[in-house]
Amino acid sequence: FVQGDCRHLRARIGAWSPDMALAPSLQYSSPVDGYLGCADTNFVATAEDPYRPPTTYRWDESVWATCPVEVMTKNELCTQMDRLGLTRMLFVGDHTTMTQAVSLASILGQNSDISLDTSVVPNFTKTITCAGTTIGSFELSYIRNDRLEEPGTTPSPGFPNCGPTNEQFCYPWSTDYSSFAGKQLLIVNTGYHWADDWQGYITNFQNFVGVIDDAAGANAMRKNDVLMFRTSVPGHKECDLHNGVYAHYGEYCPRIVNGAFWHWWGELPPYNDYAIRIINEWNLLNTVKNGPNIELLDPWLMSVLRPDGHLSGSDAGPSCTLDPKECMLYSLPGPVDWWNHLLVQQLADVGTHLENSNPMQAWR
């Protein structure tokens, strides 16, 4: 394969290995406030267990050893943002996307004043300085939108505004995205809040692609953005009983539960497959579309092998108990940090791809 093609291969085939030597670099400089950081805040280090177990693993590629997922640094992220001329990284999605955005802010040492209080609007923006670069800094922003749709109303804490029973939160995002003055990286996800409404998901994803195309038609700057769709990852049955990783996919398969409880999400793979198909079709429409290509950020296999580290995981402790159990969302730091390590590697490959004009497909 050619330079930049690792983004089609990375994180698809591999396994987790314990690595206590790497563990110190997987900790935050300060814990996350609220329930996402509860397990970390309450953890008491010992000589035998100096770090929370979910923060002591590394991802190893089983086949494509030349395409590793390396632990990101602020300098590397700044280098790639500068290389592509990106002055904002915008996350749009539901609670799983918020966890990824908070994870990245925490890795960058910018997790103060991010409220997880349900009575506060969850959206946030942080300025990340990048010394010695042309861009100087970039914005790291998150907008909660559970379904990537805008029903024409604006929600507020305790007052959701979208979904079939009006129980989801869809804060406006498209105008903010389309009107941004500089080049930006947009990272989105949808799928969790569609249950078995297959037709609704199809229509929604097609509408999302239409929003991207319309934005580029109205603002030429949008043609140069970098877009990534993150695949949806399921939760794990009885996560409170797990204190380690699955060695391989065969250990995960018997535990798949289709739709039995909202946080297990056994039905997500078909949604991911459909999104990937539409992305590939979109990326081939070079002469009839306005918007940029869409890249795939695919932490699916990495995540299904991580039944540990959930909010209701065995490491959470009694003071972090949630009712009902939360076996989809993860504590921070933990497995979600690796979504961001993967993100920075993919971003570097995007830069190489654009420099070399290599073909672009969302292979899986």
N, C-alpha and C positions, 0 to 999 in steps of 0.2 A: 504494500500500500504506500501511498505518497504522504508527504508531510501534512499534518492536520487531520489525517484520517483516524487518529486514535479516538477522536470524539465519537466515532461510530462503534467503537469496540470496548472502550473503557467501562469497567464496573458491570459488564454483562456476564462474565464467567470468573468466579473467584471465591475466596473464603476469608473469614476473619481469623486472625491469630493474636494471642495475647502478647503484649509488648510493654513491659514495665519501663523499659528505657525510653520509649516514646511518650509514655503517659504524662510526664510533666508538661510537655508542650501541648497537651490536649485539655489543659485546665484553663479556666478564665481568670483574669486578674481580679475580678470581683463577681460574686454570684448574681444571678438574675433574681429580681424581686418576684414575690408572689409564688403561685403554684408551680410554674415552670422551673423555678430554682429551689423549691422546697427540699428536695432530696439532697441537693448539693449543700444547702445551708445547714442542714441537720446532720450531715455526715461527720463522723468523728474519726479522724485518721489514726491508725495504729501502725506499729512497726511491720505487722504482717500485711495490712491493707492500707497503704498510704494514700490511695485514691479510690474513689467510687469505682467498683468493678466495670460498669458500662463505659467508663472513660479510659480503659486500659487495653483496647484492641486496635489493631491496624488492619486495613484491607489489603489483601494480596491478590494480584491477578494470577489466575491459574493457567491461562493460555497466552495472553498478550502481555508478556512480562515487560515489553518495551513501552507499554501504555499504563504506567502505574497511576494510582491516585495518591498524590503526595499531600502532606499536611500544608495547608496554605499559610502564607504570611501576609501581613499588611503590605509589605514592599512588593511582593509578587502581584497582589491584586492591583495595587496602584500602577505597577508597570503595565499590566494588561489593559486597564482602563485608559491609561495614557496612550498606549500603542494604538488603540481603536478610537481615541478622541472622545470617550464617553464621559459625560459630566453628571450623569445620574444613573443609579441602579434602583429601579422601581419594582417592588414585589406587589402583585395583586392576587388575592385569593382568600381562602378561608383560614381557619385556625392553624392548619398544618403549614400553610404558607407563612402565617405570622410567626410560628415557631422557627421556621427557617430564617426569617428576617431578624428575629431577636437573637438567634444563634450567631448570625454573621456580625451583628452589632456587638455582641459579647466578645467574639474572637478579636474584634478590632478595638476592644476596650471602650465601647461607647454604649453600654447598656443601662446607664443611669437615666432616671426620669422616663422610663418606658413603663406605662401603667398596664397591669393586667386586671385591674379592677373592672368588674362588669358594669359599673356605673360610669365608666369613663370611655370616651371614644378611643378605640384601639389604634387608630392610625398614627404614624409617627414619621419624623424625618430627622436624620442625623447628618452632620457635615463631617466628612472624612478627609483630613488633610493628607496630601501626597507631596511631601517635600522633594524638590529636585525634579519635578515633572512639569510638562507643559500645561496640563490641566490645573495643577495646583491643588485641587481638591475635587471631590464629587459628593453628591447627595445620595444618601442611603434612605430610601423611603418605603413605607408599607401602607397599602390601602386595603381594608377588609372588604371583600366582595365574594360571598360564598358561592355564587353561581355565574360570575362574569356577565351579569346582566344588570340593566338599569331600568327599574319599573317606573321611573318618573317621580319617585318620592325619595326623600333622604331619611335613613333610619337614625335612631339615637339609642343610647344604652337603655335596654328594657323595652324598646319599641322596634322590633324587626319589621322589614318591609318587603320581603320577597319569598318565593317558594310557594308550593301548592297550598300550604296551610299558613302562609305568612309567618314562618318561624325563623327564617334566615335573615342575615344582614347583608345588604348590597349597597355599600357606600359608593357614590358616583366616582368613576375613575377615568372614563374615556376622554372627557374634556381636558382633565389634568394631563393625561398622557399626550393627547394630540397637540396641545398648545405649548408644550415645553420647548424652550428656546434652543437647547443644545441637543447633541446626540445622546441617546440613552440606551441602557440595557433594561429591557422589560422581561420579567420572569413571572409567568402566570401558571395557574393550575385550576382545573375544575373537574368534577366527577363525584366527589364525596356526597354531595347534597342532591343527587338525582335518583337515589334508590333504584327502583326498577323501571323508571321512566326513560326507557331507551330512546323513544322518539324525541322526547324533550331534550335529552342530551345531544342528540344529533343536530337538532335545530339550533340549540344554544351554541355548539361549537362552530357551526357554519356562520352564525351571526357574529361570533367573536372574530373570525377571519375577515368578515365583511367590515367590522369596525376598524381593523388594522388597515385594510385596503383603503377605506374612505379617509382615514386619517392621513395616509400618505398622499392621497389625491388632493387633499386640502392644504397640506403643509409638506413641501418638498424635503424638509429636514427629516421627516419620518421615514423616508426611503433609505436612509443611512443608519437607522437604528439596528441594534442587535436584539433579537427576540428569542426567548427560550420558553418552551412548554415543559413543565416538570410533570412526570408521570405520577399518578396517584398510587400510594403504597398502603396496603392493608394493615390492620392491627393484628393482634395475636390472642388467641383464646387462652384464658387463664394465665395472663402475663404475670400475675403475682406469684406464680409457682416457678418462674424461670429466673435463674441467676447466672445464665451464660448464653452463648450463641448457639445457633444450629450449625452443625458442621457442613451441611449441604442441603440442597433443596428437598431431597427425599425425606428429611426430618420434618420439614415444614408442611408438606402436602397432606399428611393425614390429619392435620389440625385445621385445615381450611373449613370454615363454616359460612355457607352462603346465606347472607341476609338474616341470620338468626338473631343477631344483635347488631345495633348500629355501628359499633366500633370494630367489628371484625372484617367487614367489607370483602367477603370472598368474591363478590361480583365485579370488582374493579378491573380485572384484566381486559374484558371486552371493551370497556370505555377507553382504556389506554390504547388498545389496538386500533380502535376507530380513529382516535386523535392522531396516531402515527400515520395512518393511511391518508387522512386529509392533509396533514403536514407535507407528506411526500408529494401529493398531487399539487398542492399549493406551490411548493418549491420548484416544480417543473414548469409553472406558468410564467416563464420569464418575460414573454412579450405581451401578455394581456393583463398583467396585474400592476398595481401601483406600489403595494407594500413590500417590505423586505422579506427574505426567506425566514423561516422559523426553525430554530435549532431544537434538539431534543436533550433535555436534562433527565437522565433516567436512573435514579437511585433505587429502582424497584427491587432488584435482586439483593442488593446490599442490605436493604431494609427488611425484607421478609426473613432474612437470616438473623434478625436481631429481635428476639422476643423479650430481651432484657432491656432495662432502662426506661420502660413506660412510666407514666405518672403513677400508676398503681403497681409498679414493679416491686420486686422483693427488696430492692435497695432504698425504696422511698421512706420507709420508717412509719411508725404509727401516727406521728403528728401530721403526716402528709396524706392521710386516708381520704379517698374520694368516694362518694356514694351517688350514683353507681360507680363501679370500677371503671377506670379510664385505661383501656388497653390499646388505644390507637395513638394518642398523643404521647410524645416522649418528654422526659425531664431533660434539662440542660445543665451542664454539658452532657453530651451523649451521642447516640447514633446520628441525629440530625446534623451535627457538625460536619459529618462526612458528606452530606449533600452539598455543603458549601466548599469543602475541599475539592469535590468533584466539579463544582461550578467553575472554580478558578482554572482548573485544568482544561475544561471545555472551552472557556473563554480564550485561553492561550491558543488552542487549536483553531478557534474561529479566526483569530488574527492571522495565523499561518495560512489558513484556507483563503482568506481574502487577499493576502499578499501574493499567493500562488495561483489564484483563480481555479481551485480544485472543485470538482463536483460536490454538490451538497445534498445529502439525503439523510432522513431520520431513520437510519438502519437500527434494527434491533435483533 
